[in-house]
Each structure stands twice: as structure tokens, then as C-alpha cells.
Amino acid sequence: MMNLPRKKTVVIPISAGIDSTLCAYAAKSNGNKVLLIHFNFGKKSSLMELHYSKLTAAALGVPIEIVDTSGLKHLQIGYVPINTLGLDELDMSGDPMPKAIVSGFHTLMSTSAYFAQLRGADAILFGIIKEQTEERPLLSEALTTFSKFLAQINPQATRLKMVAPLIEMTKSEVVLAAVNAQVPLENTWSCTEGGYDHCGKCFSCNERKLAFAATKLHDPTIYGS
């Protein structure tokens, strides 16, 4: 069951993945004014993520803000193993990161929050799912703490809620909810590799395949293998 605001102004960081895309469709159908924000990290998958994020914005008739965050990739270079640059997309997707690697998820939270406060939004909806909280058990608490921090930094701004409507749902449950919400899943993107089709081999592609298999629903995704 998704815990969604109703008739509010909400910002949704969209990566073009199934989770954030479902958040966008569900929020719009719940009567909210939806503002999308997309972070272009300049990685192998960035072109397709931008393409499908803009498709979603057009389909829903909502605005989308594109933020160039490729500089964060450059910041990582030299400080993390070079083969992990394509894994940590700073939005907690992609392959599970080695324990020694510092996640940059808080940079996405902060930038989204700044945009939300500039626009007078009531909430930010993050497409965080159950499997991600199992890896980071204090994540829900972190969202609440960050919301309080924002209120202290900008007391004159609208009190901003950090909402994770999918946090109790597994990936397969998210897929099922997306199908029931008539989200065009062929217009979502999960693959962390470059190319115009999903590679079918990376962690995210395999996660996508397994989620569809668990629901026993048709997977409209075109895989390279």
C-alpha cells in the first residue's frame, strides 16, 4: 500500500526506473501537482535515463527540471575504484555498493530539497523500495531527520516532508503496482550499461527480470541477451 500525499505539490526525483516512474504516475492520479527533477550524471546509462524521464513528463503533462550533476562523477574519480563509477548513481540504484564506498544519496536529497523549497512544494517523493532499506536500515530515520534539518535552515519555507511511498514494497510488488496503475513499463529504464536496449546482464537488468518473473506478468522490456 502506497502512502501518498493528496492534492499537494510534490517533487519527485525521477531516474526513469520503475520505482520513481510509479511514484510519478501514482502521485498524479492522487490529485497532486507533480514536479519532476532528473539528475544527469553523465554516465553510460544517462542518455536513456534522460530520454525515458522526459517521456514520462510528457505523458503525464508535468514539468521536468534537468540538473547536470556530471561534476559529481568527476569528484568521485580517483577516490573510488574506477570500475564502480557506473554503479553508484547517487540515487541508490544500480549494483549494491561495496561497504567501503560512500554513497552520495544525500546529494540527491539536498538538491531535490532545494528545488522543492524554491517551488514551495509540500513534499518530496523518493522511489525507495524495501530491499534498499534492508541494506540501509536507518534510511527512514534519515529522511525524517533531514526534513527537520531543512526546517531549521529555512524556517520561512513551507515545511517539507520526505516521503518514501514504496518503502514497504519489494521490487516485484512495485512492478505489480505499476502494472495495475497502467504505467507503461516499456517506457522505463533500469540498465546501467550504455546502449539503446537493456543489456540483460547487469545487476539492474537481472533485478528487473526477476521482479517480472515473480509476478508472472509479461515483461515488455527488450533485452540484448
C-alpha angles and dihedrals in degrees: 000000000000118000101216133170116240127222093352134123108258134183117212122192101217123199094172090251122132093256100054092037091055089050090055095049094043094047092050093048089051091063098259127143101241124209115184125205123191126193116213106204095179094237131136094275097041097097094056093042091053092045095053094039089057090046089056092049090051093046092052095039093234131132122257127202116208115208121192105223097161088118088071089061089053089050090056094051111105094017101066130041106278092234091061096059091092093047107059104059090174088243096084094253130115126049119351105267122237111262092246093058116094113228118230095206091119090064089060090047092050097046092045090050093050090051091046093052092047088055095043093242123172099215148004118225115210120195094226115152135200096262090058093053090052088061092043107030094177094055096102090051090049091057091053092046092050091051090055091048091054091052089055094047095045108021090163093060126086110278103261121215122208107216129187103187094177098046095112094045128092121223092260090050089051090052091050091048091049092052091048089050089052093241108169096238091185084071095059129089131214107155118111093200128084122257140084095268130048109270093224092216110071123092093258094050091050091048089052093048093049092049092054091044091053091054092045087225127137113271108218092191119121109223126194090219 
